[in-house]
């Protein structure tokens, strides 16, 4: 047993050490060894397996940050249809837009659940059928006539309550207060009904639900026992913003930073001016993602009933969501810094430019507060 445990721990450590290595081979990107480096990279970025996709985006980030010669080939490879820049940019934008799409889908699903179901309106055929129904004849028996004597305790209790109601209806004197009638009914029930029946009446469905709810809340509040039942705010927010069932935080961050780096370096390295046409789309996608995340974290997502330890300050402290927000603000700031003076030329209006600058300025203010 000891040797088996030792082997298991060694295998875990070796796997962790291997999986965290950068996707490099002899100090260069691993796709450099391919006959078609950019094609291999694009296939990895569009791979259906999340592991292969995450390695491809990691390699793309390394190429854009450390290997300028390889980065230039992405701009220059125009023989491919679509071009390498077009495919890489669309895949990166897909990850950014995926954040907004998941938030929108979640909010729409929540609103559809909370909306009441529409009441069906009867059509003409239903109304005609209702008119054709024969109404049974009214009873002509006197209402205050004597009824046959009861045989069981339950029937006696029902008769006592019925007689009391008839006296209230037929009496010419002022009616008794409601609490007196209620007290009389309770007294008759205690005298005539068995204790088991009274217990069932006391434990109504509402009472049972309250008792069950209190028991569940007590169980969930236990730190070590109820933790697996809690749906914490951070877990739910991460699942929506970063994807589920496994988080795509690393892919999103690499996509944002790689795309922004390609956009900024295009001023010197893009010989065909492809990137300038997409700057407005890049800025708009990042701005929308930032606004959607902000609205979702502050108002769109409400804490689950099982999150008994929730505090409002947690809305600003979801770690993986903050990674995505920081990457978006950093990437947006670098793009604005490179293309700010050419805003009109790349299609950015003054309103869009000011809105983007305001989002970037909020990050700079937070950094200053952190240093102070």
C-alpha positions as CSV (number, residue, x, y, z in Angstrom):
1,X,0.0,0.0,0.0
2,X,2.9,2.3,0.8
3,X,4.6,1.7,-2.5
4,X,1.3,2.2,-4.4
5,X,0.8,5.6,-2.7
6,X,4.3,6.6,-3.4
7,X,4.0,5.6,-7.1
8,X,0.7,7.6,-7.3
9,X,2.3,10.7,-5.8
10,X,5.3,10.5,-8.0
11,X,3.1,10.1,-11.1
12,X,1.2,13.2,-10.1
13,X,4.3,15.3,-9.5
14,X,5.8,14.2,-12.8
15,X,2.7,15.0,-14.8
16,X,2.4,18.4,-13.2
17,X,6.0,19.2,-14.0
18,X,5.5,18.1,-17.6
19,X,2.2,19.8,-18.3
20,X,3.4,23.2,-17.0
21,X,6.3,23.4,-19.5
22,X,6.1,26.1,-22.1
23,X,5.2,24.9,-25.6
24,X,8.7,25.3,-26.9
25,X,11.2,23.0,-28.6
26,X,14.9,23.9,-28.4
27,X,13.9,27.4,-27.4
28,X,11.5,28.0,-30.4
29,X,7.7,27.5,-30.8
30,X,6.9,23.9,-31.3
31,X,5.0,24.6,-34.6
32,X,8.3,25.9,-36.2
33,X,9.2,22.3,-36.8
34,X,6.1,21.9,-39.0
35,X,6.1,22.3,-42.8
36,X,3.3,24.8,-42.4
37,X,3.9,26.5,-39.1
38,X,1.0,29.0,-39.2
39,X,-1.4,26.4,-40.5
40,X,-0.5,24.0,-37.7
41,X,-0.9,26.8,-35.2
42,X,-4.4,27.8,-36.6
43,X,-5.5,24.2,-36.4
44,X,-4.5,24.1,-32.8
45,X,-6.3,27.3,-32.0
46,X,-9.5,25.8,-33.6
47,X,-9.1,22.4,-32.0
48,X,-12.1,20.8,-30.4
49,X,-10.1,19.5,-27.4
50,X,-9.6,22.1,-24.7
51,X,-6.1,20.9,-23.8
52,X,-4.8,21.2,-27.4
53,X,-6.5,24.6,-27.8
54,X,-5.0,25.9,-24.5
55,X,-1.5,24.9,-25.6
56,X,-2.1,26.6,-29.0
57,X,-3.2,29.9,-27.4
58,X,-0.3,29.7,-25.0
59,X,2.1,29.3,-28.0
60,X,0.4,32.2,-29.8
61,X,1.0,34.4,-26.8
62,X,4.7,33.3,-26.7
63,X,5.0,34.1,-30.4
64,X,3.5,37.5,-30.1
65,X,5.6,38.5,-27.1
66,X,9.0,36.8,-27.7
67,X,9.4,35.9,-31.3
68,X,9.1,39.0,-33.6
69,X,10.3,37.1,-36.7
70,X,7.6,34.5,-36.3
71,X,5.1,37.2,-35.5
72,X,5.8,38.9,-38.8
73,X,4.8,35.8,-40.7
74,X,1.2,36.1,-39.4
75,X,0.9,39.5,-41.2
76,X,2.7,38.4,-44.3
77,X,0.9,35.1,-44.9
78,X,-1.7,36.4,-47.3
79,X,-1.7,33.4,-49.7
80,X,-3.9,31.4,-47.3
81,X,-7.7,31.8,-47.8
82,X,-8.6,33.4,-45.4
83,X,-5.3,34.9,-44.5
84,X,-3.4,33.9,-41.3
85,X,-4.2,37.2,-39.7
86,X,-7.9,36.9,-40.5
87,X,-8.2,33.4,-39.0
88,X,-6.1,34.1,-35.9
89,X,-8.0,37.3,-35.2
90,X,-11.4,35.7,-35.6
91,X,-10.4,32.9,-33.2
92,X,-9.2,35.3,-30.6
93,X,-12.3,37.5,-31.0
94,X,-14.4,34.4,-30.6
95,X,-13.0,33.8,-27.1
96,X,-13.7,37.5,-26.2
97,X,-17.2,37.4,-27.6
98,X,-17.8,34.1,-25.9
99,X,-17.7,35.9,-22.5
100,X,-20.5,38.3,-23.5
101,X,-22.5,35.5,-25.1
102,X,-22.4,33.3,-22.0
103,X,-23.4,36.3,-19.8
104,X,-26.3,37.2,-22.1
105,X,-27.5,33.5,-22.3
106,X,-27.4,33.2,-18.5
107,X,-29.4,36.5,-17.9
108,X,-32.0,35.5,-20.5
109,X,-32.4,32.0,-18.9
110,X,-32.9,33.6,-15.5
111,X,-35.4,36.1,-16.8
112,X,-37.4,33.4,-18.6
113,X,-37.6,31.4,-15.4
114,X,-38.9,34.4,-13.4
115,X,-41.5,35.4,-16.0
116,X,-45.0,34.1,-15.2
117,X,-46.5,31.7,-17.7
118,X,-49.2,33.4,-19.9
119,X,-52.8,32.5,-19.1
120,X,-54.4,30.8,-22.1
121,X,-57.3,32.8,-23.5
122,X,-60.4,30.7,-24.3
123,X,-61.3,30.7,-27.9
124,X,-64.7,30.8,-29.6
125,X,-65.1,27.0,-29.6
126,X,-64.5,26.7,-25.9
127,X,-67.1,29.4,-25.2
128,X,-69.7,27.7,-27.3
129,X,-69.1,24.4,-25.5
130,X,-69.4,26.1,-22.2
131,X,-72.8,27.5,-23.2
132,X,-74.1,24.1,-24.2
133,X,-73.3,22.6,-20.8
134,X,-76.5,21.8,-18.8
135,X,-76.5,23.3,-15.3
136,X,-77.9,20.9,-12.7
137,X,-81.2,22.1,-11.0
138,X,-80.9,24.1,-7.9
139,X,-81.7,22.4,-4.6
140,X,-85.1,23.4,-3.1
141,X,-84.5,21.9,0.3
142,X,-84.6,24.4,3.2
143,X,-81.1,25.5,4.2
144,X,-81.8,25.6,7.9
145,X,-83.5,22.2,7.9
146,X,-82.4,19.6,10.5
147,X,-79.7,17.1,9.3
148,X,-79.5,13.5,10.3
149,X,-77.6,12.8,13.5
150,X,-73.8,12.2,13.2
151,X,-72.4,8.7,13.8
152,X,-68.6,9.4,14.1
153,X,-66.5,12.0,16.0
154,X,-65.4,13.6,12.7
155,X,-69.0,14.0,11.6
156,X,-70.0,15.4,15.0
157,X,-67.2,18.0,14.7
158,X,-68.3,18.9,11.2
159,X,-71.9,19.3,12.3
160,X,-70.9,21.5,15.3
161,X,-69.0,23.8,12.9
162,X,-71.9,23.8,10.4
163,X,-74.4,24.7,13.1
164,X,-72.2,27.5,14.4
165,X,-72.0,28.9,10.8
166,X,-75.7,28.6,10.3
167,X,-76.4,30.4,13.6
168,X,-74.1,33.3,12.4
169,X,-76.0,33.5,9.1
170,X,-79.6,33.2,10.4
171,X,-79.3,35.2,13.6
172,X,-80.7,38.7,13.6
173,X,-78.4,39.8,16.5
174,X,-75.0,41.3,15.7
175,X,-72.5,38.7,14.5
176,X,-69.9,37.4,16.9
177,X,-66.4,38.6,16.6
178,X,-64.2,36.3,14.5
179,X,-61.9,35.4,17.3
180,X,-64.8,34.0,19.3
181,X,-65.9,31.8,16.4
182,X,-62.3,30.7,15.9
183,X,-62.0,29.8,19.6
184,X,-65.2,27.9,19.5
185,X,-64.1,25.9,16.5
186,X,-60.7,25.1,18.1
187,X,-62.4,24.0,21.3
188,X,-64.7,21.7,19.5
189,X,-61.9,20.2,17.4
190,X,-59.8,19.5,20.6
191,X,-62.8,17.8,22.2
192,X,-63.9,15.7,19.3
193,X,-60.9,15.0,17.1
194,X,-58.1,12.5,18.0
195,X,-54.6,13.8,18.7
196,X,-53.2,12.2,15.6
197,X,-55.6,14.1,13.4
198,X,-54.8,17.3,15.2
199,X,-51.1,16.7,14.6
200,X,-51.7,16.2,10.9
201,X,-53.6,19.5,10.8
202,X,-50.8,21.3,12.6
203,X,-48.1,19.9,10.3
204,X,-49.5,21.5,7.1
205,X,-47.5,21.5,3.9
206,X,-46.3,25.0,4.6
207,X,-45.1,24.1,8.0
208,X,-43.4,21.0,6.8
209,X,-41.6,23.0,4.1
210,X,-40.4,25.5,6.7
211,X,-39.1,22.8,8.9
212,X,-37.3,21.0,6.0
213,X,-35.9,24.3,4.8
214,X,-34.5,25.1,8.2
215,X,-32.9,21.7,8.4
216,X,-31.3,22.1,5.0
217,X,-29.9,25.5,5.9
218,X,-28.4,24.1,9.1
219,X,-26.8,21.3,7.2
220,X,-25.4,23.7,4.4
221,X,-24.0,26.0,7.0
222,X,-21.7,23.3,8.5
223,X,-18.3,24.3,7.2
224,X,-16.8,20.9,6.3
225,X,-20.0,18.8,5.8
226,X,-22.2,21.2,3.8
227,X,-19.5,22.7,1.6
228,X,-20.1,20.3,-1.3
229,X,-23.8,21.4,-1.4
230,X,-23.0,25.1,-1.5
231,X,-23.1,27.0,-4.8
232,X,-20.9,29.9,-3.9
233,X,-20.9,33.2,-5.7
234,X,-17.4,32.9,-7.0
235,X,-18.0,29.4,-8.5
236,X,-21.2,30.5,-10.3
237,X,-19.6,33.7,-11.6
238,X,-16.5,31.9,-12.8
239,X,-18.6,29.3,-14.6
240,X,-20.5,32.0,-16.5
241,X,-17.7,34.4,-17.4
242,X,-14.9,31.8,-17.9
243,X,-16.9,28.9,-19.1
244,X,-17.9,25.5,-17.7
245,X,-17.5,22.6,-16.9
246,X,-13.8,23.6,-16.9
247,X,-12.6,27.1,-16.8
248,X,-11.2,28.8,-20.0
249,X,-9.5,31.6,-18.1
250,X,-6.0,30.8,-19.5
251,X,-7.4,30.6,-23.1
252,X,-9.3,33.9,-22.8
253,X,-6.3,35.8,-21.3
254,X,-3.9,34.5,-23.9
255,X,-6.4,35.4,-26.7
256,X,-6.8,38.9,-25.4
257,X,-3.1,39.7,-24.9
258,X,-2.1,38.0,-28.1
259,X,-4.6,39.9,-30.2
260,X,-3.8,43.2,-28.6
261,X,0.0,42.6,-29.2
262,X,-0.6,41.8,-32.8
263,X,-2.7,44.9,-33.2
264,X,-0.1,47.2,-31.7
265,X,2.9,45.8,-33.5
266,X,1.0,45.9,-36.8
267,X,1.9,49.6,-37.1
268,X,5.5,48.6,-37.8
269,X,5.2,45.0,-39.1
270,X,2.0,44.8,-41.2
271,X,3.0,45.5,-44.8
272,X,-0.5,45.2,-46.2
273,X,-2.5,47.2,-43.6
274,X,-4.8,44.3,-42.8
275,X,-5.0,45.0,-39.1
276,X,-6.1,48.6,-39.3
277,X,-9.5,47.5,-40.8
278,X,-10.2,45.4,-37.7
279,X,-9.1,47.8,-34.9
280,X,-12.7,49.1,-34.4
281,X,-14.0,45.5,-34.1
282,X,-11.3,44.6,-31.6
283,X,-11.9,47.7,-29.4
284,X,-15.7,47.3,-29.6
285,X,-15.5,43.6,-28.5
286,X,-13.2,44.3,-25.6
287,X,-15.4,47.3,-24.4
288,X,-18.6,45.1,-24.6
289,X,-17.0,42.3,-22.7
290,X,-15.8,44.6,-20.0
291,X,-19.2,46.3,-19.7
292,X,-21.0,43.0,-19.6
293,X,-18.8,41.6,-16.9
294,X,-19.2,44.7,-14.8
295,X,-23.0,44.6,-15.0
296,X,-23.1,40.9,-14.4
297,X,-20.9,40.9,-11.4
298,X,-22.7,43.9,-9.7
299,X,-26.3,43.3,-10.6
300,X,-26.8,40.4,-13.0
301,X,-25.8,37.6,-10.7
302,X,-27.6,37.1,-7.4
303,X,-26.2,34.8,-4.6
304,X,-27.7,31.3,-4.4
305,X,-29.8,30.4,-1.4
306,X,-27.2,27.9,-0.3
307,X,-24.4,30.5,-0.2
308,X,-24.9,31.2,3.5
309,X,-21.5,33.0,3.9
310,X,-22.0,35.4,1.0
311,X,-20.8,39.0,1.5
312,X,-21.3,41.9,-1.0
313,X,-17.5,42.5,-1.0
314,X,-17.1,39.1,-2.8
315,X,-18.5,40.6,-6.0
316,X,-15.1,42.3,-6.5
317,X,-12.9,39.4,-5.4
318,X,-13.6,36.6,-7.8
319,X,-10.1,35.7,-8.8
320,X,-10.5,34.2,-12.3
321,X,-13.0,36.8,-13.4
322,X,-10.5,39.5,-12.3
323,X,-7.8,37.9,-14.4
324,X,-10.0,38.2,-17.4
325,X,-10.9,41.8,-16.6
326,X,-7.3,42.8,-16.1
327,X,-6.3,41.2,-19.4
328,X,-9.1,43.0,-21.2
329,X,-8.2,46.4,-19.7
330,X,-4.5,45.9,-20.4
331,X,-5.1,44.8,-24.0
332,X,-7.6,47.7,-24.6
333,X,-5.1,50.2,-23.1
334,X,-2.3,49.1,-25.4
335,X,-4.5,49.2,-28.5
336,X,-5.8,52.7,-27.6
337,X,-2.2,53.8,-26.9
338,X,-1.1,52.7,-30.4
339,X,-4.2,53.8,-32.4
340,X,-5.5,56.7,-30.3
341,X,-4.2,59.4,-32.7
342,X,-5.5,57.4,-35.7
343,X,-9.0,56.8,-34.2
344,X,-10.9,58.5,-37.0
345,X,-8.8,56.7,-39.6
346,X,-9.6,53.2,-38.2
347,X,-13.3,54.0,-37.8
348,X,-13.5,54.8,-34.1
349,X,-16.0,57.5,-33.2
350,X,-15.3,60.1,-30.5
351,X,-18.0,58.5,-28.2
352,X,-16.5,55.0,-28.6
353,X,-13.0,56.3,-28.0
354,X,-14.0,58.2,-24.8
355,X,-15.9,55.1,-23.5
356,X,-12.9,52.9,-24.0
357,X,-10.6,55.4,-22.4
358,X,-12.9,55.6,-19.3
359,X,-12.7,51.8,-18.9
360,X,-8.9,51.8,-19.1
361,X,-8.7,54.8,-16.7
362,X,-10.6,52.9,-14.1
363,X,-7.8,50.2,-14.2
364,X,-5.1,52.8,-13.8
365,X,-6.9,54.3,-10.8
366,X,-7.1,50.9,-9.2
367,X,-3.4,50.3,-9.7
368,X,-2.6,53.7,-8.1
369,X,-4.7,52.9,-5.1
370,X,-3.0,49.5,-4.7
371,X,0.4,51.2,-4.7
372,X,-0.7,53.7,-2.1
